[in-house]
Amino acid sequence: MSDVLRILLADDEPLALERLVFALRDIEGTEVVATASNGLEAAQKIIELKPDVAILDIQMPGRTGLGIAAGLDPADRPEIIFVTAYEHHAVDAFDVEAADYVLKPLRLDRLRQAIERVRRRRSSRGQVAPADAAHQANNMSGDEAFWVQGRHGLVRVGIDELDWIEAAKDYVLLHTPTRSHILRATMGAIETRVAPCGLIRVHRSAIVRPGAVRSLQHSANGAATLVLDGGIAVPVGPSYLPEVMKRFVRT
């Protein structure tokens, strides 16, 4: 398996496509092998070129990104990353087992996290036998896991698997190293569930697992950011900063 990810990009907005190409130049181990400006062109190029990753806008003329992903043979389908301005498509995106779902406006660190997630998914493929996975799940109590809707039924997501949790209007996105899951819930309810397991809220829109935190950074204007495994930058809300400082800064 090559260390360089061959990537196809598809977006009907020329500026958005240009931004994706430019952003990927700053992410090592990636190569843009083709771009497409509509769904039909993207679907054809995926079949012809067999890229490792397809980064697709969801709403495109000819065929939607969701339609492209759903129409591909799962055995030959590249890893899919959706990039869109619309949160309400997230449920459908995860129904086709997308690696990630990145909201516009595009942030480089968020795209980098999506690429890192693809790498982890590819490297971990086949490492855990189904029987082993079932055994691990059965050893976890219900209070330490979420049940989320997957393509073939409910999927168990252990709280200790999470890197961070992100608010998305009426939903939350549960981010693990290898994929994200969507759950209809409020951040307040989620915080109550995960706090006994050690996860902490650092922003009105973000909860993190301390073990996933790589560093705490401060900008010139005093804003604080937690950098997680995979390079994702999670902003720290001003009201949460004292608790974050207490947790992560040793005096």
Buried (B, 14 or more C-beta within 10 A) or exposed (E): EEEEBBBBBBBBBEEBBEBBEEBBEEBEEBEBBBBBBBBBBBBBBBEEEEBBBBBBBBBBEBBBBBBBBBEBEEEEBBBBBBBBBEBEBBBBBBBBBBBBBBBBEBBBBBBBBBBBBBBBBBEEEEEEEEEEEEEEEEEBEEEBBBEBBBEEEEBBBBBBBBBBBBBBEEBBBBBBBBBBBBBEBEBEEBBEBBEEBEBBBBBEBBBBBEEBBEEBEEEEEEEBBBBBBBBBBBBBBEEBBEEBEEBBEEE
